[in-house]
Amino acid sequence: MSHTIHEQRGRLEGRLREVEEKFERQLRERGFEPAQAELTALPGPLAKLYAEREELRADLEKLKAHP
């Protein structure tokens, strides 16, 4: 894996951790359990975090698939 891809992967993983922590915290603040996220219609701000999380996950998978 090249140095640039390795750095990009590290940044994506760091951002994903931040988004996941924020998403889970906000879910709990609104009375949801994290397991409900896949089955529940989420309010706007949570839906945006969910979408960002899924996009980051997809980007990481692409990097892993193409070393």
N, C-alpha and C positions, 0 to 999 in steps of 0.2 A: 504494500500500500504506500503510495507516495506521501511525502510530508504534507502537501497541501490537502489531500483527501483526509489524511489523519487529523489535521487541524480542523477541517470542516466537520468531520464526524464528532470530534470533541465538543465543538461549539453547539452542534445540534443536540448532542446528548445532554449538555448542560442546560440548554434552553428547554428541552423536553422535561427535565427534572423540575425546573422552575414552574413551568406551565402545569405539570401534574400536581405539584404541591399546592399551587394557587387554586386550581380547579377543585381538588379534594377539600381544601379549606372552605372555599365558597359553597360547595355542595353541603357540607356539614352545617355551615352557618344558616343555610336556608332550610335545614331540616331533612335533607336527603342523605342517604347512605351512598357511598361510591358505587356499590354494586347496582344501584338503581339507574345510573347514568345511561346505560344501554337501553333501558326499557321505558324511560320517562321523557315526556316532552319537557325540555329545559327552558327556563326563562332566557331572554336575550343574551345577557352577559355570560351566563354559563354555556349557552350554545356556542358562543364565539370561542370561548376557551376550549370547549370540546373539539370544535372544528380545527383550531390551531394545533391541539394535541395530536389529532389524527393526521394532519398534514405533516407535522414533524416526524411522527412515526413512519409515515410513508417515505419521506425523504431519507430517513436513516436506513430503511429497508433497501432503497435504491442504491445507496452507497455500499451497503454490505453485499448486494448482488453483483456489483461491478467494481471489484477491487482494483 
